[in-house]
Amino acid sequence: MRVKTSDLKLGMYVEIQSDWADHPFLRNRFKITSRKDLDRLRACPFDSVEVDLDRSEVKPDPAAYPSSVDELSKVSHGDAPVDPKEAGLAPPKWDPDSLIPGYLREALHDREMTPKQRAEQVYRHSRTMMKRLLESPTAENIKASKQAIYDVSDMVLSDRDTAMSMLRLTHHDFYTYTHSVNVGVLSIMLAKELYGGSDAHNMHELAAGFFLHDIGKVKVNPDILNKPAKLTDAEMKHIRIHPYQGYKILEAAGELTEECRIIVMQHHERAGGDGYPKALAGEEIHEYGRICCIADVFDALTAERSYKVAMTPFEALKLMKERMSDHFDQRLFAGFVKLFKEQ
C-alpha cells in the first residue's frame, strides 16, 4: 500500500522506490523504529512510500487517508492511469532553502564520523544536491549550490583520508548529476596535487567550475541525453551545444567567474585539436580546462551504459595512456594516475 510520508508511523515496514541519492538511508527497505527515521523520511524529496502490510507491526488504515493515497498506489502498480500532477507526483521544484540537503551540511562539519562514513554521506548528498540543481537551475539555486561546493572543496583539500575514501566511492551510472560530482571530486583532487596550498589559484571557483561543467546539459534534448545507445552524428552535434549553453546559464545567473568560464567552455577540448566547441589545441587550452578534460573522460570510461560495460579504473587509465595520449597534457595525466597509485 502506498502511504504519504506525513502519515507514516513507528513500526511500519517501508519500501523506498526513489533513487538512492534521494534519501539518507543505507537500505531501501526497513522497519521504522525511531522518531529520527520518521523525521528523515518526511524530509525526503518524495511524498509517499510503499508500506509492506505483512511485515508492519502497525497497519495503515485506508479509510483514514485521502483518496489521493489510493491513486498513488494505482500509479505505482499500474492499475489505472492517473494524472501525475493530480496524484502529487509532479517533478519537485527546488529553492535555495531546500536545494542543499541538511545531511550534507551535517556531514561536512561532523568530526566524529570516520573518513569512510563522512565520505559516504558527503558523496551521497552532493549527488542529491546536483540532481536538484539540474531540475531547477535558477540563478538563486546556482548561487546556493556554489556555496555548498566551496564547503565540499574545503573538505577535500583539508581531509585527505576522507577525500581518498570519496575517490573509491564513485558510482558508475551515467546520470548527469552523478557525473558532475565524480568529475568535481576527481578534478579538485588533481588540482590539489598540482597546486598544493598555492594561493595563486581560487580553489573555490575551480571547484564550482568542475562541479558545474555540464550544467548546459539542461538545455539538451533529454531523449538524446538519455538515449540507451550510441548517438548518431546529428545527435552528437546537438549534444555539443552544452558547453556554450552552460556558459550562458552561468552568465545569466551572474555566476560566470573566469574559472567557471574556462572549465565550462573547455572541458571537451583536446590537446590534439579535435575537441569542441572551438577545436583548441595544446597551449590554447587553459590548464583548468585540461584538468577537467582528464576527469571527464575517465568518468565516462568507467560509467556503465546500456551499450557498453564499465571499465575498471585500471582499464580506463591504461586505455587513456595507450590510445588517447594525444588527448591530454601528459604532465597532468601523470598527476592524475598518481591519485590512484596512492589508494
Secondary structure, DSSP 4 states (H G I P E B T S, - for coil): -EEEGGG--TT-EEE--S-GGG---S-SEEE--SHHHHHHHHTSS-SEEEE-GGG-SS---GGGS-HHHHHHHHHHHTSS---TTTTT-SPP---HHHHS-HHHHHHHH-TTS-HHHHHHHHHHHHHHHHHHHHHS--HHHHHHHHHHHHHHHHHHHH-HHHHHHHHHH------HHHHHHHHHHHHHHHHHHHHTT-TTS-HHHHHHHHHTTTGGGGGS-HHHHT-SSPPPHHHHHHHTTHHHHHHHHHHHTT---HHHHHHHHHTT--TTS--SSS---GGGS-HHHHHHHHHHHHHHHTS-BTTBPPPPHHHHHHHHHHH-GGGS-HHHHHHHHHHHHT-
